[in-house]
Amino acid sequence: GDLAPHGYPGDKATLTNTTTFEDLCPTKLLIMKRQAAFWKQHFPHTKLVFTLGNNDHFPKDKYWQPFITALGDVFHEEGLFTKKEHEMFTRYGSVYYDIDNLRFIALDFTLFTPG
């Protein structure tokens, strides 16, 4: 977890029922997109198992569906998620991988963080 930078300026943004993704600065998502492209370039034949940390969310420590959806789209566009993984991630914020008769479950523990 915690792929994104710590201390991001928008981490303490206040969400309301009318907040849209476009209301907030997309820099954190762009940084994660660049990281995803880097991983794909340097590890093209490696299955990466993602789990999010509290700093990977926008705002920090908040499970906000528009950001999860946008991040899932980035991972899918960069070829890090299959269609099935993309659907799981954008729906639940977590994903599992079946590799060689093993199931790896990447839970987003931010869902269990108070606040």
Buried (B, 14 or more C-beta within 10 A) or exposed (E): BEBBEEEBEEBEBEBEEEBEBEEBEBBBBEBBBEBBBEBBEEEEEEEEEBBBBBBBBBBBBBBBEBBBBBBBBBBBEBEBBEEEBBBBBBEBBBBBBEEEEEEEEBBBEBEEEEE
